[in-house]
Structures are given as structure tokens and as C-alpha cells.
Amino acid sequence: MGAERKEPEEAYYASLFRFLRGRRLVVRDDPARAVQVGVRCLMAQGFRMRLENMNDTLVREGSPWTAQAMEIGESTTFRRGCLYSIIGDSAIMLLPFVKRPIPLTLAIVTARWLPDGTSELVIHPYRPPVFSKGQIWETSEVSHDLASPRVSKAIQGVIDTYQQDGLLVEASKPRTVVKDTTCPAHIHKVEALTEWRRW
């Protein structure tokens, strides 16, 4: 069973994590290494690296941040998206030919130095755009439930890694919005640095 297939326990985790949420951590580590830790933990959950070189743009802007874009899942065609919206969570979804895939989901891993010599590490996910190149975004919450437990497990993996080494200074509560407009994980920066769009 592939990394992007729904595992048995995901039905349970999906009920706990209804929304895609990110975290802000403060760690005693180099920002570039902190990003690598985040990338490794996301890859362990089935995420793959996107091709955009966000750092080239960040360097040109004089930004203190380093970042990497990750993604998981696949795009849903208009026809299949309509089908999912119609049949919802009925027993029909158990049939192999209508099995709901993980929707294409973006995650940004980014870090920068703080004045006290620690690093601020932000990991934040984004759901697919509503309409994009003939694709349709499902209205059902279940669609991104398949991605959210993977994001949560990856972030917990980062926390565990730094806790084990005694290098975790602070971990924020899960949040759905990045407020710092200079952060590469802020939605406006995401759209400026990648091909990802909300609409």
C-alpha cells in the first residue's frame, strides 16, 4: 500500500484534525538545518519536494528566511470532483474505482535566525485552489482530512526530534493562519514565491 493511500488509522486521526493547521517552533539550530528536519519529517509522511527554488528569490529580496515547498496528493479532475461531491461519505466511496485520493496539498517549511541565536521554524500547509485548470475542489471536509493527519504527524515528528535532543525552546499551538507577512509561509508570500494559487 503506497504512502499516499488511506491507512486504516487515518479514519480515526481524520476525526481529530478537521482543518489543515501549521505550527511555529523556536529551536536551537541553524535555520537551514531546521528546514531540513522539517522536510525529512514531511517526506516520512509521503510529501515530496516541489521544484521551485524559493531561496533564490528570498536571497534577492534580502529576506532572512530560508524555505522549501513540499506537496502531497494529486489533482482531482472536474468530473471526479463532481462525483465525490455527489456521493459524499456514502458506502459507494468504498468501491476501488471511486476511492478518494489525497488532494494536492502544499506545505511550506521555513526558518530564520532570531536575535537570541535560536531559530524560528514555521511549517504551514495549504489546501488546493477552488478551481484550477479544469479541476474542482471538493466542498466536503473529508477531502483534506486525508492530508491533515499527515501534516500533524510530520510536525509532531519535528517536535519530538528537537525535544529528544533538548533543543526545543517553544512550540506554538496549532494555527490555521500565518500572520507575519514577511514569512514565506504567509499566503501572499506563498503565491509570490510559488505557482500555488488560492483561486
Accessible surface in RSA format (square Angstrom, percent):
REM  Atomic radii and reference values for relative SASA: ProtOr
REM  Chains: A
REM  Algorithm: Lee & Richards
REM  Probe-radius: 1.40
REM  Slices: 20
REM RES _ NUM      All-atoms   Total-Side   Main-Chain    Non-polar    All polar
REM                ABS   REL    ABS   REL    ABS   REL    ABS   REL    ABS   REL
RES MET A   1   176.35  91.3  87.20  57.7  89.15 212.3  96.32  81.9  80.03 106.0
RES GLY A   2    44.35  54.7   0.00   N/A  44.35  54.7  35.11  96.4   9.23  20.7
RES ALA A   3    60.73  55.8  41.78  64.5  18.95  43.1  50.08  70.5  10.65  28.2
RES GLU A   4    57.93  33.3  50.16  38.0   7.76  18.5  25.70  49.7  32.22  26.3
RES ARG A   5   124.31  52.2 123.36  62.9   0.95   2.3  16.68  22.8 107.63  65.2
RES LYS A   6    77.86  38.0  66.42  40.8  11.44  27.2  28.72  25.8  49.14  52.3
RES GLU A   7    55.46  31.8  54.36  41.1   1.10   2.6  13.59  26.3  41.87  34.2
RES PRO A   8   118.28  86.2  90.42  82.4  27.86 101.3 104.97  86.7  13.31  82.7
RES GLU A   9    77.43  44.5  70.20  53.1   7.24  17.2  41.79  80.8  35.65  29.1
RES GLU A  10     1.81   1.0   1.81   1.4   0.00   0.0   0.35   0.7   1.46   1.2
RES ALA A  11    57.91  53.2  44.85  69.2  13.05  29.7  47.33  66.6  10.58  28.0
RES TYR A  12   137.55  64.2 129.78  73.8   7.77  20.2 100.08  75.2  37.47  46.2
RES TYR A  13    71.77  33.5  71.77  40.8   0.00   0.0  25.38  19.1  46.39  57.2
RES ALA A  14    10.69   9.8  10.65  16.4   0.05   0.1  10.69  15.1   0.00   0.0
RES SER A  15    63.43  53.6  43.16  57.6  20.27  46.7  35.30  75.2  28.13  39.4
RES LEU A  16    93.25  51.9  68.25  48.8  25.00  62.8  71.57  50.3  21.67  58.3
RES PHE A  17    56.52  28.3  56.52  35.0   0.00   0.0  56.52  34.3   0.00   0.0
RES ARG A  18    92.40  38.8  91.95  46.9   0.44   1.1  29.42  40.2  62.98  38.2
RES PHE A  19    90.70  45.4  89.09  55.2   1.61   4.2  89.09  54.0   1.61   4.6
RES LEU A  20    13.00   7.2   5.72   4.1   7.28  18.3   5.73   4.0   7.28  19.6
RES ARG A  21    89.08  37.4  83.75  42.7   5.33  12.7  10.21  14.0  78.87  47.8
RES GLY A  22     0.02   0.0   0.00   N/A   0.02   0.0   0.00   0.0   0.02   0.0
RES ARG A  23    43.84  18.4  43.30  22.1   0.54   1.3   3.42   4.7  40.42  24.5
RES ARG A  24    53.99  22.7  53.99  27.5   0.00   0.0  14.17  19.4  39.82  24.1
RES LEU A  25     0.70   0.4   0.70   0.5   0.00   0.0   0.70   0.5   0.00   0.0
RES VAL A  26     7.37   4.9   7.37   6.7   0.00   0.0   7.37   6.4   0.00   0.0
RES VAL A  27     0.00   0.0   0.00   0.0   0.00   0.0   0.00   0.0   0.00   0.0
RES ARG A  28   129.03  54.2 118.87  60.6  10.16  24.2  42.79  58.5  86.24  52.3
RES ASP A  29    23.41  16.4  13.54  13.5   9.87  23.3   8.48  20.0  14.92  14.9
RES ASP A  30    39.42  27.6  38.37  38.2   1.05   2.5   4.74  11.2  34.68  34.6
RES PRO A  31     9.74   7.1   9.74   8.9   0.00   0.0   9.74   8.0   0.00   0.0
RES ALA A  32    49.36  45.4  45.59  70.4   3.77   8.6  47.21  66.5   2.15   5.7
RES ARG A  33   136.54  57.3 136.08  69.4   0.47   1.1  52.95  72.4  83.59  50.7
RES ALA A  34     0.00   0.0   0.00   0.0   0.00   0.0   0.00   0.0   0.00   0.0
RES VAL A  35    11.20   7.4  11.20  10.1   0.00   0.0  11.20   9.7   0.00   0.0
RES GLN A  36    97.59  54.6  96.01  70.2   1.58   3.8  28.72  61.1  68.87  52.2
RES VAL A  37    12.19   8.0  12.16  11.0   0.03   0.1  12.16  10.6   0.03   0.1
RES GLY A  38     0.18   0.2   0.00   N/A   0.18   0.2   0.00   0.0   0.18   0.4
RES VAL A  39    14.52   9.6  14.52  13.1   0.00   0.0  14.52  12.6   0.00   0.0
RES ARG A  40   139.05  58.4 131.86  67.2   7.19  17.1  68.07  93.0  70.98  43.0
RES CYS A  41    20.98  15.9  16.54  18.4   4.44  10.4   5.05  12.8  15.93  17.2
RES LEU A  42     0.51   0.3   0.51   0.4   0.00   0.0   0.51   0.4   0.00   0.0
RES MET A  43    97.75  50.6  82.25  54.4  15.51  36.9  71.39  60.7  26.36  34.9
RES ALA A  44    83.21  76.5  41.81  64.5  41.40  94.2  54.31  76.5  28.90  76.6
RES GLN A  45    42.47  23.7  39.96  29.2   2.51   6.0   2.51   5.3  39.96  30.3
RES GLY A  46    14.49  17.9   0.00   N/A  14.49  17.9   6.69  18.4   7.80  17.5
RES PHE A  47     6.22   3.1   0.00   0.0   6.22  16.2   0.00   0.0   6.22  17.8
RES ARG A  48    89.04  37.4  88.10  44.9   0.94   2.2  60.59  82.8  28.44  17.2
RES MET A  49    99.66  51.6  79.52  52.6  20.15  48.0  52.79  44.9  46.87  62.1
RES ARG A  50    40.42  17.0  29.86  15.2  10.57  25.2   8.72  11.9  31.70  19.2
RES LEU A  51   181.95 101.3 153.29 109.7  28.66  72.0 156.12 109.6  25.83  69.5
RES GLU A  52    38.77  22.3  26.39  20.0  12.38  29.5  31.65  61.2   7.12   5.8
RES ASN A  53    89.43  61.7  69.62  67.3  19.81  47.7  29.67  71.4  59.76  57.8
RES MET A  54     2.70   1.4   0.25   0.2   2.44   5.8   0.85   0.7   1.84   2.4
RES ASN A  55    51.54  35.5  51.34  49.6   0.20   0.5  19.45  46.8  32.09  31.0
RES ASP A  56    74.26  52.0  70.82  70.5   3.44   8.1  13.74  32.3  60.52  60.4
RES THR A  57    36.85  26.2  36.85  37.4   0.00   0.0  19.55  26.3  17.30  26.2
RES LEU A  58     0.87   0.5   0.87   0.6   0.00   0.0   0.87   0.6   0.00   0.0
RES VAL A  59   114.82  75.6 100.83  91.3  13.99  33.7 104.06  90.4  10.76  29.2
RES ARG A  60   180.41  75.8 141.33  72.0  39.09  93.1  76.43 104.5 103.99  63.0
RES GLU A  61    93.97  53.9  54.83  41.5  39.14  93.2  41.69  80.6  52.28  42.7
RES GLY A  62    64.31  79.3   0.00   N/A  64.31  79.3  35.09  96.3  29.23  65.5
RES SER A  63    29.27  24.7   8.88  11.9  20.38  47.0  13.04  27.8  16.23  22.7
RES PRO A  64    90.15  65.7  62.48  57.0  27.66 100.6  75.57  62.4  14.57  90.6
RES TRP A  65     9.38   3.8   0.69   0.3   8.69  20.4   0.88   0.5   8.51  13.8
RES THR A  66    31.34  22.3  31.10  31.5   0.23   0.6  19.36  26.0  11.98  18.1
RES ALA A  67     2.90   2.7   0.00   0.0   2.90   6.6   0.00   0.0   2.90   7.7
RES GLN A  68    28.61  16.0  27.49  20.1   1.12   2.7   5.41  11.5  23.20  17.6
RES ALA A  69     0.00   0.0   0.00   0.0   0.00   0.0   0.00   0.0   0.00   0.0
RES MET A  70     0.00   0.0   0.00   0.0   0.00   0.0   0.00   0.0   0.00   0.0
RES GLU A  71    27.08  15.5  27.08  20.5   0.00   0.0   0.00   0.0  27.08  22.1
RES ILE A  72     0.00   0.0   0.00   0.0   0.00   0.0   0.00   0.0   0.00   0.0
RES GLY A  73     3.33   4.1   0.00   N/A   3.33   4.1   0.47   1.3   2.86   6.4
RES GLU A  74    96.30  55.3  92.00  69.6   4.30  10.2  29.26  56.6  67.04  54.7
RES SER A  75    49.23  41.6  28.31  37.8  20.91  48.2  19.51  41.5  29.72  41.6
RES THR A  76    12.25   8.7   6.92   7.0   5.33  12.7   5.27   7.1   6.98  10.5
RES THR A  77    83.72  59.5  81.54  82.7   2.18   5.2  77.26 103.8   6.46   9.8
RES PHE A  78   109.80  54.9 108.13  67.0   1.67   4.3 108.13  65.6   1.67   4.8
RES ARG A  79   207.14  87.0 200.35 102.1   6.79  16.2  78.55 107.4 128.58  77.9
RES ARG A  80    91.41  38.4  88.69  45.2   2.72   6.5  19.32  26.4  72.09  43.7
RES GLY A  81     0.03   0.0   0.00   N/A   0.03   0.0   0.00   0.0   0.03   0.1
RES CYS A  82    39.78  30.1  37.81  42.2   1.97   4.6  19.09  48.4  20.69  22.3
RES LEU A  83    62.52  34.8  60.14  43.0   2.38   6.0  62.14  43.6   0.38   1.0
RES TYR A  84     0.19   0.1   0.00   0.0   0.19   0.5   0.05   0.0   0.14   0.2
RES SER A  85    51.77  43.7  25.54  34.1  26.23  60.4  24.93  53.1  26.83  37.6
RES ILE A  86   142.51  81.1 111.31  82.9  31.20  75.2 117.23  84.4  25.28  68.6
RES ILE A  87    22.90  13.0  11.83   8.8  11.07  26.7  17.78  12.8   5.13  13.9
RES GLY A  88    20.12  24.8   0.00   N/A  20.12  24.8  20.12  55.2   0.00   0.0
RES ASP A  89   103.27  72.3  67.44  67.1  35.82  84.7  37.40  88.0  65.86  65.7
RES SER A  90    49.40  41.7  33.49  44.7  15.90  36.6  45.13  96.1   4.27   6.0
RES ALA A  91    78.21  71.9  61.64  95.1  16.57  37.7  67.02  94.4  11.19  29.6
RES ILE A  92    82.00  46.7  79.55  59.3   2.45   5.9  81.95  59.0   0.04   0.1
RES MET A  93    24.25  12.6  17.32  11.5   6.92  16.5  17.32  14.7   6.92   9.2
RES LEU A  94   152.81  85.1 126.09  90.2  26.72  67.2 129.21  90.7  23.60  63.5
RES LEU A  95    79.78  44.4  79.64  57.0   0.15   0.4  79.78  56.0   0.00   0.0
RES PRO A  96   115.65  84.3  96.57  88.0  19.08  69.4 100.78  83.2  14.87  92.4
RES PHE A  97   139.44  69.8 124.96  77.4  14.48  37.7 136.59  82.8   2.85   8.1
RES VAL A  98     1.92   1.3   1.92   1.7   0.00   0.0   1.92   1.7   0.00   0.0
RES LYS A  99    79.46  38.8  71.27  43.7   8.19  19.5  45.31  40.8  34.15  36.4
RES ARG A 100    19.70   8.3  11.27   5.7   8.43  20.1   7.53  10.3  12.17   7.4
RES PRO A 101    19.32  14.1  12.12  11.0   7.20  26.2  18.41  15.2   0.91   5.7
RES ILE A 102     3.42   1.9   1.26   0.9   2.15   5.2   1.26   0.9   2.15   5.8
RES PRO A 103     4.05   3.0   3.59   3.3   0.46   1.7   4.05   3.3   0.00   0.0
RES LEU A 104    38.74  21.6  37.82  27.1   0.92   2.3  37.82  26.6   0.92   2.5
RES THR A 105     0.00   0.0   0.00   0.0   0.00   0.0   0.00   0.0   0.00   0.0
RES LEU A 106     0.00   0.0   0.00   0.0   0.00   0.0   0.00   0.0   0.00   0.0
RES ALA A 107     0.00   0.0   0.00   0.0   0.00   0.0   0.00   0.0   0.00   0.0
RES ILE A 108     0.00   0.0   0.00   0.0   0.00   0.0   0.00   0.0   0.00   0.0
RES VAL A 109     0.00   0.0   0.00   0.0   0.00   0.0   0.00   0.0   0.00   0.0
RES THR A 110     0.00   0.0   0.00   0.0   0.00   0.0   0.00   0.0   0.00   0.0
RES ALA A 111     0.00   0.0   0.00   0.0   0.00   0.0   0.00   0.0   0.00   0.0
RES ARG A 112    54.20  22.8  54.20  27.6   0.00   0.0   4.47   6.1  49.73  30.1
RES TRP A 113   135.88  54.5 122.99  59.5  12.89  30.3 100.24  53.4  35.65  57.8
RES LEU A 114    34.23  19.1  27.87  19.9   6.36  16.0  29.35  20.6   4.88  13.1
RES PRO A 115   145.59 106.1 100.91  92.0  44.68 162.4 114.88  94.8  30.71 190.9
RES ASP A 116   110.83  77.6  72.06  71.7  38.77  91.7  50.97 120.0  59.86  59.7
RES GLY A 117    46.49  57.3   0.00   N/A  46.49  57.3  31.06  85.2  15.43  34.6
RES THR A 118    13.23   9.4  13.19  13.4   0.04   0.1  13.23  17.8   0.00   0.0
RES SER A 119     0.00   0.0   0.00   0.0   0.00   0.0   0.00   0.0   0.00   0.0
RES GLU A 120    10.93   6.3  10.93   8.3   0.00   0.0   0.00   0.0  10.93   8.9
RES LEU A 121     0.08   0.0   0.00   0.0   0.08   0.2   0.00   0.0   0.08   0.2
RES VAL A 122     2.03   1.3   2.03   1.8   0.00   0.0   2.03   1.8   0.00   0.0
RES ILE A 123     1.08   0.6   1.08   0.8   0.00   0.0   1.08   0.8   0.00   0.0
RES HIS A 124     2.08   1.1   2.08   1.4   0.00   0.0   0.00   0.0   2.08   2.4
RES PRO A 125     3.19   2.3   0.00   0.0   3.19  11.6   0.00   0.0   3.19  19.8
RES TYR A 126    33.02  15.4  31.08  17.7   1.94   5.0  30.36  22.8   2.66   3.3
RES ARG A 127    97.29  40.8  90.51  46.1   6.78  16.1  31.32  42.8  65.97  40.0
RES PRO A 128    18.97  13.8  14.29  13.0   4.67  17.0  14.29  11.8   4.67  29.0
RES PRO A 129    21.53  15.7  16.10  14.7   5.44  19.8  17.17  14.2   4.36  27.1
RES VAL A 130    52.62  34.6  52.24  47.3   0.39   0.9  52.24  45.4   0.39   1.0
RES PHE A 131   121.45  60.8 114.91  71.2   6.54  17.0 115.35  69.9   6.11  17.5
RES SER A 132    36.43  30.8  27.93  37.3   8.49  19.6  11.50  24.5  24.93  34.9
RES LYS A 133   193.88  94.6 149.44  91.7  44.44 105.8 109.15  98.2  84.74  90.3
RES GLY A 134    56.78  70.0   0.00   N/A  56.78  70.0  39.52 108.5  17.26  38.7
RES GLN A 135    53.56  30.0  52.91  38.7   0.65   1.6  12.25  26.1  41.32  31.3
RES ILE A 136    31.86  18.1  26.05  19.4   5.81  14.0  27.39  19.7   4.47  12.1
RES TRP A 137    34.41  13.8  26.03  12.6   8.38  19.7  18.67  10.0  15.74  25.5
RES GLU A 138     3.77   2.2   3.00   2.3   0.78   1.9   0.76   1.5   3.01   2.5
RES THR A 139   126.52  90.0  97.16  98.5  29.37  70.0  80.81 108.5  45.71  69.1
RES SER A 140    28.38  24.0  17.63  23.5  10.75  24.8  22.63  48.2   5.75   8.1
RES GLU A 141    76.34  43.8  71.45  54.1   4.89  11.6  29.09  56.3  47.25  38.6
RES VAL A 142    34.39  22.6  34.39  31.1   0.00   0.0  34.39  29.9   0.00   0.0
RES SER A 143     0.00   0.0   0.00   0.0   0.00   0.0   0.00   0.0   0.00   0.0
RES HIS A 144     4.40   2.4   4.40   3.1   0.00   0.0   4.40   4.5   0.00   0.0
RES ASP A 145     2.45   1.7   2.33   2.3   0.11   0.3   0.43   1.0   2.02   2.0
RES LEU A 146     3.59   2.0   3.59   2.6   0.00   0.0   3.59   2.5   0.00   0.0
RES ALA A 147     0.00   0.0   0.00   0.0   0.00   0.0   0.00   0.0   0.00   0.0
RES SER A 148     1.41   1.2   0.77   1.0   0.64   1.5   1.01   2.2   0.40   0.6
RES PRO A 149     0.28   0.2   0.28   0.3   0.00   0.0   0.28   0.2   0.00   0.0
RES ARG A 150     7.05   3.0   7.05   3.6   0.00   0.0   1.07   1.5   5.98   3.6
RES VAL A 151     0.82   0.5   0.82   0.7   0.00   0.0   0.82   0.7   0.00   0.0
RES SER A 152    28.03  23.7  19.94  26.6   8.09  18.6  13.31  28.3  14.72  20.6
RES LYS A 153    54.73  26.7  45.34  27.8   9.39  22.4  36.26  32.6  18.47  19.7
RES ALA A 154     1.47   1.4   0.34   0.5   1.13   2.6   1.47   2.1   0.00   0.0
RES ILE A 155     4.56   2.6   4.56   3.4   0.00   0.0   4.56   3.3   0.00   0.0
RES GLN A 156    82.86  46.3  82.30  60.1   0.55   1.3  37.67  80.2  45.19  34.3
RES GLY A 157    23.18  28.6   0.00   N/A  23.18  28.6  21.18  58.1   2.00   4.5
RES VAL A 158     0.09   0.1   0.09   0.1   0.00   0.0   0.09   0.1   0.00   0.0
RES ILE A 159     9.65   5.5   9.65   7.2   0.00   0.0   9.65   6.9   0.00   0.0
RES ASP A 160    54.42  38.1  53.24  53.0   1.18   2.8  14.98  35.3  39.44  39.3
RES THR A 161    47.42  33.7  44.87  45.5   2.55   6.1  27.94  37.5  19.48  29.4
RES TYR A 162     4.39   2.1   4.39   2.5   0.00   0.0   4.39   3.3   0.00   0.0
RES GLN A 163   103.25  57.7  83.36  60.9  19.89  47.4  24.52  52.2  78.72  59.7
RES GLN A 164   149.88  83.8 110.54  80.8  39.34  93.7  45.16  96.1 104.73  79.4
RES ASP A 165    93.51  65.5  66.06  65.8  27.45  64.9  18.28  43.0  75.23  75.0
RES GLY A 166    50.96  62.8   0.00   N/A  50.96  62.8  35.12  96.4  15.84  35.5
RES LEU A 167    58.91  32.8  58.91  42.1   0.00   0.0  58.91  41.4   0.00   0.0
RES LEU A 168    37.91  21.1  14.72  10.5  23.19  58.3  14.72  10.3  23.19  62.4
RES VAL A 169    68.72  45.2  37.29  33.8  31.44  75.8  41.10  35.7  27.63  74.9
RES GLU A 170    84.54  48.5  77.60  58.7   6.94  16.5  30.99  59.9  53.55  43.7
RES ALA A 171    40.64  37.4  12.00  18.5  28.64  65.1  12.00  16.9  28.64  75.9
RES SER A 172    26.25  22.2  17.69  23.6   8.56  19.7  26.22  55.8   0.03   0.0
RES LYS A 173   175.77  85.8 167.24 102.6   8.53  20.3 112.09 100.9  63.69  67.8
RES PRO A 174    67.58  49.3  48.86  44.5  18.72  68.1  48.86  40.3  18.72 116.4
RES ARG A 175    68.25  28.7  63.03  32.1   5.22  12.4  34.04  46.5  34.21  20.7
RES THR A 176    75.43  53.6  57.61  58.4  17.82  42.5  34.16  45.9  41.27  62.4
RES VAL A 177    88.04  57.9  83.54  75.6   4.50  10.8  84.45  73.4   3.59   9.7
RES VAL A 178     5.37   3.5   2.12   1.9   3.25   7.8   2.12   1.8   3.25   8.8
RES LYS A 179   175.14  85.4 155.69  95.5  19.46  46.3 101.73  91.6  73.41  78.2
RES ASP A 180    52.00  36.4  39.88  39.7  12.11  28.6  34.84  82.0  17.16  17.1
RES THR A 181    87.69  62.4  78.89  80.0   8.80  21.0  52.03  69.9  35.66  53.9
RES THR A 182    76.33  54.3  69.78  70.7   6.55  15.6  71.29  95.8   5.04   7.6
RES CYS A 183     1.17   0.9   1.17   1.3   0.00   0.0   0.57   1.4   0.61   0.7
RES PRO A 184     0.00   0.0   0.00   0.0   0.00   0.0   0.00   0.0   0.00   0.0
RES ALA A 185     0.00   0.0   0.00   0.0   0.00   0.0   0.00   0.0   0.00   0.0
RES HIS A 186    18.22  10.0  18.22  12.7   0.00   0.0   2.17   2.2  16.04  18.7
RES ILE A 187    28.69  16.3  27.91  20.8   0.78   1.9  27.91  20.1   0.78   2.1
RES HIS A 188   108.39  59.2 101.29  70.4   7.10  18.2  72.23  74.4  36.16  42.1
RES LYS A 189    38.47  18.8  38.47  23.6   0.00   0.0  18.46  16.6  20.01  21.3
RES VAL A 190     0.00   0.0   0.00   0.0   0.00   0.0   0.00   0.0   0.00   0.0
RES GLU A 191    30.78  17.7  28.74  21.7   2.04   4.9   8.79  17.0  21.98  17.9
RES ALA A 192    75.30  69.2  36.10  55.7  39.20  89.2  46.62  65.6  28.68  76.0
RES LEU A 193    14.42   8.0   0.22   0.2  14.20  35.7   3.48   2.4  10.94  29.4
RES THR A 194     8.33   5.9   0.00   0.0   8.33  19.8   3.37   4.5   4.95   7.5
RES GLU A 195   143.98  82.7 124.84  94.5  19.13  45.6  43.18  83.5 100.79  82.3
RES TRP A 196    13.04   5.2   9.56   4.6   3.48   8.2  11.15   5.9   1.89   3.1
RES ARG A 197   111.63  46.9 108.92  55.5   2.70   6.4  45.85  62.7  65.78  39.9
RES ARG A 198    92.35  38.8  85.89  43.8   6.45  15.4  34.01  46.5  58.33  35.4
RES TRP A 199   197.13  79.1 165.88  80.3  31.25  73.4 161.59  86.2  35.54  57.7
END  Absolute sums over single chains surface
CHAIN  1 A    10346.6       8444.1       1902.5       6076.8       4269.8
END  Absolute sums over all chains
TOTAL         10346.6       8444.1       1902.5       6076.8       4269.8
